[in-house]
Amino acid sequence: MRRQSGIGWDHLNNTIDMDPGWWRTMKVEIPGCSRFKKGPLQNEAELTVMFNNITNDESDN
């Protein structure tokens, strides 16, 4: 979601900064995404350590 072209980023709050219409569209496409409207990913540093070496080459799809 964050890596899409044209996405605004609020560096102060570490949240995605987009208009309400964009969020409505995303909520349909990605259920549960609205939690990132109010706050950043929790425990990001720990998650990076845990999952840093995991990659997906899409060979199983």
N, CA, C and O atoms as CSV, one atom per row, in Angstrom:
chain,resi,resn,atom,element,x,y,z
A,1,MET,N,N,0.825,-1.182,0.000
A,1,MET,CA,C,0.000,0.000,0.000
A,1,MET,C,C,0.874,1.252,0.000
A,1,MET,O,O,0.665,2.167,-0.797
A,2,ARG,N,N,1.832,1.280,0.882
A,2,ARG,CA,C,2.675,2.468,1.014
A,2,ARG,C,C,3.546,2.697,-0.215
A,2,ARG,O,O,3.906,3.837,-0.509
A,3,ARG,N,N,3.885,1.647,-0.929
A,3,ARG,CA,C,4.804,1.781,-2.063
A,3,ARG,C,C,4.110,2.137,-3.369
A,3,ARG,O,O,4.765,2.241,-4.406
A,4,GLN,N,N,2.803,2.323,-3.335
A,4,GLN,CA,C,2.083,2.736,-4.532
A,4,GLN,C,C,2.524,4.137,-4.938
A,4,GLN,O,O,2.899,4.948,-4.091
A,5,SER,N,N,2.477,4.409,-6.209
A,5,SER,CA,C,2.832,5.726,-6.721
A,5,SER,C,C,1.830,6.769,-6.241
A,5,SER,O,O,0.623,6.531,-6.259
A,6,GLY,N,N,2.329,7.918,-5.813
A,6,GLY,CA,C,1.471,9.028,-5.420
A,6,GLY,C,C,0.964,8.994,-3.993
A,6,GLY,O,O,0.134,9.823,-3.620
A,7,ILE,N,N,1.434,8.068,-3.194
A,7,ILE,CA,C,0.989,7.956,-1.805
A,7,ILE,C,C,1.723,8.982,-0.957
A,7,ILE,O,O,2.946,9.100,-1.027
A,8,GLY,N,N,0.959,9.730,-0.146
A,8,GLY,CA,C,1.560,10.691,0.767
A,8,GLY,C,C,1.993,10.007,2.056
A,8,GLY,O,O,1.385,9.022,2.473
A,9,TRP,N,N,3.035,10.523,2.683
A,9,TRP,CA,C,3.551,9.945,3.923
A,9,TRP,C,C,3.717,11.040,4.960
A,9,TRP,O,O,4.358,12.059,4.703
A,10,ASP,N,N,3.141,10.828,6.126
A,10,ASP,CA,C,3.260,11.759,7.245
A,10,ASP,C,C,4.439,11.303,8.097
A,10,ASP,O,O,4.329,10.341,8.856
A,11,HIS,N,N,5.565,11.996,7.968
A,11,HIS,CA,C,6.782,11.601,8.680
A,11,HIS,C,C,6.671,11.808,10.184
A,11,HIS,O,O,7.334,11.110,10.951
A,12,LEU,N,N,5.859,12.737,10.610
A,12,LEU,CA,C,5.695,12.995,12.038
A,12,LEU,C,C,4.981,11.834,12.733
A,12,LEU,O,O,5.392,11.401,13.809
A,13,ASN,N,N,3.913,11.337,12.113
A,13,ASN,CA,C,3.120,10.261,12.716
A,13,ASN,C,C,3.415,8.876,12.145
A,13,ASN,O,O,2.880,7.876,12.625
A,14,ASN,N,N,4.272,8.820,11.113
A,14,ASN,CA,C,4.575,7.561,10.426
A,14,ASN,C,C,3.309,6.876,9.932
A,14,ASN,O,O,3.091,5.688,10.169
A,15,THR,N,N,2.480,7.651,9.239
A,15,THR,CA,C,1.235,7.124,8.690
A,15,THR,C,C,1.085,7.538,7.232
A,15,THR,O,O,1.739,8.471,6.766
A,16,ILE,N,N,0.221,6.834,6.527
A,16,ILE,CA,C,-0.105,7.183,5.147
A,16,ILE,C,C,-1.043,8.376,5.173
A,16,ILE,O,O,-2.025,8.381,5.915
A,17,ASP,N,N,-0.746,9.384,4.367
A,17,ASP,CA,C,-1.517,10.626,4.357
A,17,ASP,C,C,-2.252,10.764,3.024
A,17,ASP,O,O,-1.704,11.279,2.049
A,18,MET,N,N,-3.500,10.296,3.000
A,18,MET,CA,C,-4.303,10.366,1.778
A,18,MET,C,C,-5.714,10.816,2.130
A,18,MET,O,O,-6.111,10.789,3.295
A,19,ASP,N,N,-6.472,11.233,1.108
A,19,ASP,CA,C,-7.826,11.747,1.330
A,19,ASP,C,C,-8.794,10.607,1.678
A,19,ASP,O,O,-8.503,9.440,1.416
A,20,PRO,N,N,-9.945,10.953,2.270
A,20,PRO,CA,C,-10.914,9.934,2.693
A,20,PRO,C,C,-11.404,9.022,1.566
A,20,PRO,O,O,-11.671,7.845,1.806
A,21,GLY,N,N,-11.526,9.541,0.348
A,21,GLY,CA,C,-11.952,8.710,-0.782
A,21,GLY,C,C,-10.970,7.591,-1.073
A,21,GLY,O,O,-11.370,6.465,-1.368
A,22,TRP,N,N,-9.689,7.900,-0.990
A,22,TRP,CA,C,-8.656,6.888,-1.207
A,22,TRP,C,C,-8.762,5.801,-0.141
A,22,TRP,O,O,-8.675,4.613,-0.451
A,23,TRP,N,N,-8.949,6.205,1.105
A,23,TRP,CA,C,-9.073,5.227,2.196
A,23,TRP,C,C,-10.300,4.339,1.998
A,23,TRP,O,O,-10.226,3.140,2.270
A,24,ARG,N,N,-11.424,4.885,1.533
A,24,ARG,CA,C,-12.624,4.072,1.284
A,24,ARG,C,C,-12.332,3.004,0.231
A,24,ARG,O,O,-12.727,1.847,0.381
A,25,THR,N,N,-11.641,3.401,-0.828
A,25,THR,CA,C,-11.285,2.450,-1.883
A,25,THR,C,C,-10.363,1.365,-1.347
A,25,THR,O,O,-10.561,0.183,-1.630
A,26,MET,N,N,-9.366,1.756,-0.581
A,26,MET,CA,C,-8.415,0.790,-0.040
A,26,MET,C,C,-9.070,-0.176,0.946
A,26,MET,O,O,-8.707,-1.351,0.998
A,27,LYS,N,N,-10.038,0.320,1.733
A,27,LYS,CA,C,-10.716,-0.555,2.696
A,27,LYS,C,C,-11.456,-1.687,1.994
A,27,LYS,O,O,-11.583,-2.782,2.543
A,28,VAL,N,N,-11.948,-1.426,0.776
A,28,VAL,CA,C,-12.606,-2.470,-0.004
A,28,VAL,C,C,-11.564,-3.442,-0.556
A,28,VAL,O,O,-11.761,-4.656,-0.513
A,29,GLU,N,N,-10.456,-2.908,-1.075
A,29,GLU,CA,C,-9.418,-3.733,-1.692
A,29,GLU,C,C,-8.584,-4.489,-0.667
A,29,GLU,O,O,-8.199,-5.635,-0.901
A,30,ILE,N,N,-8.302,-3.853,0.473
A,30,ILE,CA,C,-7.437,-4.445,1.497
A,30,ILE,C,C,-8.131,-4.320,2.854
A,30,ILE,O,O,-7.896,-3.350,3.575
A,31,PRO,N,N,-8.986,-5.287,3.213
A,31,PRO,CA,C,-9.673,-5.206,4.506
A,31,PRO,C,C,-8.674,-5.085,5.658
A,31,PRO,O,O,-7.656,-5.776,5.680
A,32,GLY,N,N,-8.969,-4.217,6.599
A,32,GLY,CA,C,-8.108,-4.028,7.761
A,32,GLY,C,C,-7.036,-2.970,7.590
A,32,GLY,O,O,-6.322,-2.658,8.543
A,33,CYS,N,N,-6.908,-2.409,6.391
A,33,CYS,CA,C,-5.835,-1.446,6.148
A,33,CYS,C,C,-6.042,-0.120,6.871
A,33,CYS,O,O,-5.086,0.626,7.081
A,34,SER,N,N,-7.270,0.178,7.249
A,34,SER,CA,C,-7.539,1.489,7.857
A,34,SER,C,C,-6.849,1.676,9.201
A,34,SER,O,O,-6.743,2.804,9.682
A,35,ARG,N,N,-6.376,0.593,9.818
A,35,ARG,CA,C,-5.640,0.750,11.082
A,35,ARG,C,C,-4.352,1.545,10.878
A,35,ARG,O,O,-3.834,2.136,11.826
A,36,PHE,N,N,-3.830,1.566,9.650
A,36,PHE,CA,C,-2.613,2.326,9.371
A,36,PHE,C,C,-2.896,3.800,9.118
A,36,PHE,O,O,-1.969,4.592,8.944
A,37,LYS,N,N,-4.160,4.166,9.097
A,37,LYS,CA,C,-4.534,5.572,8.940
A,37,LYS,C,C,-4.233,6.350,10.216
A,37,LYS,O,O,-3.924,7.540,10.163
A,38,LYS,N,N,-4.323,5.688,11.348
A,38,LYS,CA,C,-4.171,6.356,12.641
A,38,LYS,C,C,-2.820,6.127,13.301
A,38,LYS,O,O,-2.446,6.880,14.200
A,39,GLY,N,N,-2.090,5.121,12.886
A,39,GLY,CA,C,-0.814,4.855,13.534
A,39,GLY,C,C,0.053,3.926,12.712
A,39,GLY,O,O,-0.434,3.262,11.797
A,40,PRO,N,N,1.334,3.874,13.030
A,40,PRO,CA,C,2.269,3.046,12.271
A,40,PRO,C,C,2.168,1.572,12.660
A,40,PRO,O,O,1.459,1.206,13.597
A,41,LEU,N,N,2.876,0.759,11.934
A,41,LEU,CA,C,3.000,-0.651,12.246
A,41,LEU,C,C,3.668,-0.792,13.606
A,41,LEU,O,O,4.719,-0.199,13.847
A,42,GLN,N,N,3.071,-1.566,14.487
A,42,GLN,CA,C,3.651,-1.746,15.814
A,42,GLN,C,C,4.808,-2.734,15.733
A,42,GLN,O,O,4.774,-3.680,14.947
A,43,ASN,N,N,5.819,-2.508,16.542
A,43,ASN,CA,C,6.972,-3.414,16.650
A,43,ASN,C,C,7.693,-3.622,15.318
A,43,ASN,O,O,8.165,-4.722,15.033
A,44,GLU,N,N,7.778,-2.583,14.515
A,44,GLU,CA,C,8.386,-2.722,13.191
A,44,GLU,C,C,9.833,-3.200,13.269
A,44,GLU,O,O,10.247,-4.033,12.463
A,45,ALA,N,N,10.597,-2.696,14.208
A,45,ALA,CA,C,12.003,-3.102,14.333
A,45,ALA,C,C,12.113,-4.593,14.645
A,45,ALA,O,O,12.943,-5.290,14.062
A,46,GLU,N,N,11.281,-5.081,15.559
A,46,GLU,CA,C,11.313,-6.495,15.916
A,46,GLU,C,C,10.850,-7.376,14.755
A,46,GLU,O,O,11.410,-8.446,14.516
A,47,LEU,N,N,9.827,-6.918,14.040
A,47,LEU,CA,C,9.343,-7.672,12.891
A,47,LEU,C,C,10.398,-7.741,11.788
A,47,LEU,O,O,10.521,-8.756,11.102
A,48,THR,N,N,11.149,-6.669,11.623
A,48,THR,CA,C,12.225,-6.663,10.635
A,48,THR,C,C,13.263,-7.721,10.975
A,48,THR,O,O,13.728,-8.441,10.091
A,49,VAL,N,N,13.626,-7.820,12.242
A,49,VAL,CA,C,14.595,-8.836,12.674
A,49,VAL,C,C,14.037,-10.236,12.420
A,49,VAL,O,O,14.752,-11.113,11.937
A,50,MET,N,N,12.773,-10.443,12.742
A,50,MET,CA,C,12.171,-11.770,12.609
A,50,MET,C,C,12.006,-12.214,11.156
A,50,MET,O,O,12.222,-13.383,10.839
A,51,PHE,N,N,11.627,-11.295,10.277
A,51,PHE,CA,C,11.256,-11.677,8.918
A,51,PHE,C,C,12.191,-11.134,7.841
A,51,PHE,O,O,11.866,-11.219,6.656
A,52,ASN,N,N,13.315,-10.593,8.210
A,52,ASN,CA,C,14.223,-9.947,7.269
A,52,ASN,C,C,14.702,-10.880,6.158
A,52,ASN,O,O,14.842,-10.446,5.014
A,53,ASN,N,N,14.951,-12.134,6.466
A,53,ASN,CA,C,15.517,-13.054,5.479
A,53,ASN,C,C,14.466,-13.813,4.675
A,53,ASN,O,O,14.814,-14.675,3.867
A,54,ILE,N,N,13.202,-13.511,4.881
A,54,ILE,CA,C,12.140,-14.207,4.159
A,54,ILE,C,C,11.863,-13.478,2.845
A,54,ILE,O,O,11.653,-12.265,2.826
A,55,THR,N,N,11.867,-14.226,1.761
A,55,THR,CA,C,11.564,-13.657,0.453
A,55,THR,C,C,10.488,-14.496,-0.229
A,55,THR,O,O,10.255,-15.644,0.150
A,56,ASN,N,N,9.848,-13.930,-1.214
A,56,ASN,CA,C,8.828,-14.626,-1.988
A,56,ASN,C,C,9.186,-14.506,-3.456
A,56,ASN,O,O,9.191,-13.412,-4.019
A,57,ASP,N,N,9.484,-15.637,-4.068
A,57,ASP,CA,C,9.795,-15.613,-5.498
A,57,ASP,C,C,8.578,-15.995,-6.348
A,57,ASP,O,O,8.688,-16.139,-7.565
A,58,GLU,N,N,7.419,-16.158,-5.701
A,58,GLU,CA,C,6.145,-16.459,-6.344
A,58,GLU,C,C,6.148,-17.785,-7.091
A,58,GLU,O,O,5.298,-17.997,-7.956
A,59,SER,N,N,7.083,-18.687,-6.781
A,59,SER,CA,C,7.137,-19.976,-7.460
A,59,SER,C,C,6.014,-20.908,-7.026
A,59,SER,O,O,5.742,-21.899,-7.704
A,60,ASP,N,N,5.358,-20.609,-5.909
A,60,ASP,CA,C,4.280,-21.468,-5.426
A,60,ASP,C,C,2.909,-20.998,-5.892
A,60,ASP,O,O,1.896,-21.582,-5.506
A,61,ASN,N,N,2.857,-19.968,-6.701
A,61,ASN,CA,C,1.563,-19.454,-7.172
A,61,ASN,C,C,1.322,-19.813,-8.605
A,61,ASN,O,O,0.283,-19.460,-9.164
